[in-house]
Amino acid sequence: MHEQPAPKTLEVLLDGHPIKLPAERRTLSAIRTYLETIALESERMLCAFSVDGRPEKMSRACLNLEKTAFSRVEGTTMGLNEIPQRMLETALTETAHARIAVQNAVTLVLINDGVVAQELWWDLARQLKEPLLTLSLLPETIYQTPTGSASLLQMRKWQLQQLAVIMKEVDEACWSADPALLSNALENHALPWLSKLHQTILLWRETVLAGNHVKNNWDRDVAKCAM
């Protein structure tokens, strides 16, 4: 299947700056690859790609646009030192979505039969672990714990253990004939755990942001001395 070629008036931006495309780069796949190459040359990576203001998943950006006309393509890049911050922001988003889903389920399980309630819970169980999977990819060096405190790795292990206990408690409640037991388990166990996880991720993000700020100031001072 052939992609729709870009129009002559196509606007292409990378991190807000206009990019002049080679004449042969006229399809979305070709444009995206070109932007990725420019980013890599600057030791950065393309992390977001949008077409006419609509964000597209990086791996399948052209799947639904092969026969669709477009006039504006935008790419956003990030440096290697920004990856931990991006991952923490992703984990925050996943945690927020899970909290909303659990809050809705607290009521939904009360007004649906047992089979539907069980399916709701099993879908929630998948969402609960998503932020922990994202956090597992963080390097140990992003967070320097105070002397005598648990390491980042140990804290992540505890979070996994806590989630396992919560999932077991809620799973047992979902088999009860009384839907209130499942609702209470979600409200009294899953929601508090998500709130605590959210606060922990915020703390880690603030630490990373502070570290990046110090590094940027250091790099700026070094550059001034070298002039």
N, C-alpha and C positions, 0 to 999 in steps of 0.2 A: 504494500500500500504506500503511495507516494504522499509526502507532506505538501501542504499548501505553501507555495513559495511566498516569501515576504514581499510586501508592497514596496514601491520605490521610495515612499515617504516614511519608511520604518525608522523608529527611534529606539536606540539601544543604549542603556545606561548600565554602568558598573559602579556600585557604591556612590550613585548619584552623579557620576561623571559620564558625559557622552562618549561613546565608542564608535570609531569609524570602522565599518566592516569591510573586509575584502569582498570583491565583486562576487566570488563564488560561494560566499556564506549567506545563503538566502532561505534556508529552512531552519526550523526551531532546533533540530538536533545539531546542525552545523553551527548555529549561533551559540548554543549552550556550550559546546565543546570549545569554541573560540574563547568564550569568557572564562571557562575553566583553565585554559592554557595561560591566559593573561594573569589570572589569580596566582597560579602556581609559580609563574616567573617572579612574582613578588613575594614568594614564600607564604602565600595565603591560600585559602580554599573557598570555593563557591559553596555557600551554605543556604542560599535561598534563591529562587528563580520564579519570576512572575511574568505573565503574559496579559497585557491590557489590564493590569491591576489585579489579576486573579492569581494567587499563589498556586504553584504547581509542585507536586512532589518531585524531588530531584531525580528519582530513579525512573519515573514514568511521565516525565513532563510533556511528552508529545503524544501520549497515547490517545487522548480525546481531542487533540487539536490538529490532527493530520489533514483534515479537510476544512478547517476553520481559518478564516482570514484574521490577521492580527496586524497591529500597527505600533505596538510599544512592548519592548522586552526589557526587564530590569533584573540585574543580578546583584546579590549582596555577598560580600566575602568576610571571612574572619581569619585572624592570625592564630598560630598554634597556641599561643598563650591565652587565647580567648576560649578555647575549647572547654575547659572546666566550668567556666561561667555559663556557657551555653547549655551544658549538660545539666547544671543546677537549675537553670531557668526552665528547662524541659521537665525536670523532676517536679518543680513547683507547679507547673501547668497540669501535669498528670495527677498530682496530689489534689489540686483544686477540682479537677473533673471527677475524681473518685469521691470527694466529699459531697459534691452535688448529687452524684448518683446514689450514694448511701442515704443522704437526707431524703431524696425522693422515695427510695425503697422502704424507708421506715413506715411510710403511709401506704405505699402500694401493696406491701405484703399483707396488710390488714384487710384489704378489699378484694383480694384475689384468692383463688383456691390454692390448695397446697402445692399442686404441681407447678403452677405459674410462679408461686412464691419461691419454690426451690430453684427454678430456672433463673429468676431474678438474682438470687444469691450467688449462684454459680457464675453468672456473668460478672457480678461485683467482685468475686474472688480474684478473677483475672485482672480487673482494674486495680485492685489493691496492691498487687505485687509489681505493677509497671514502674512506679517511681523507684522502687528498690532495685529493679533491674538496671535502670538508668544510673543510679548512684553507684552500683557495683563497678561501673566502668571508670570511675574517677580515680586518678592517681593518688597515692598516699601522701604525696608532697603538698597537696593543696591546703591542708589544714594541719597546722602545728599545734597540738594540744599542750596545755600547761603541764609542767612537771608533775608526775603522779597521777595524771588523768588518763582515761582510756584512749587508745589510739583510734584513728579513723576506722581502721579495719575492725577493731573490736566493737566499736559503736555500730557498724553496719551488721556485724554478726548478731548483736543484741536485737537490732531492728527485725532481722529475719526470724529470730526466735520468738519475739513478741508477736509478730504477724502469724506465725504458726500456731501459737496458743489461741489467738483471737479467731483464726479460721476454724480451728477445731471446735471452739465454743459455739460459734455461729452455725457451723455445719450441723452440730448436734441439735440445736434449736430448730433448724429448718425441717427436721423430721417430726416435730411435735404436731399434734392435731390442733394445738392452740396457736394461731398466727401471732398472737401478742408476744409470745416467747421469742420468735425470730425478730420481730420489730424491736423489742427491748434489747436484744443482743446486739443488733446493729447500732442502736442509739447509744448504748452504754459501754460498748467495747470498741467497735470499729471507728465510730466518729471521734472519740477522744484520742485514739491512736493516730488517726490522720491529722488531727489538729497539732499533736505533739511533733509528728514528723514534719509538718509544714514549718513549725517554728525552728526546728533543727536545721532544715535546709536553708531557711532564711539566714541563720547564723553563719552557716558555711559560705553562703553567697557573699555576705558582708565581708567575711574574712578574705575571700578571693578578690573582691573588688578593692579592698584596702591594700592587698598585696600588689595588685596590678597598678594601683595609683603610685605606690612607693617605687615600683620598678620603672614606671614611665618617668617619674621625676629623676630617678637615678640616670636613666638613659639620656634624658635631656641635659643633665649636668655634665655627663661625660662628653656629650656632643659639643657642648659649649667650650669645654676645656681643650677639645681637639681642634677647635677653630683657630 
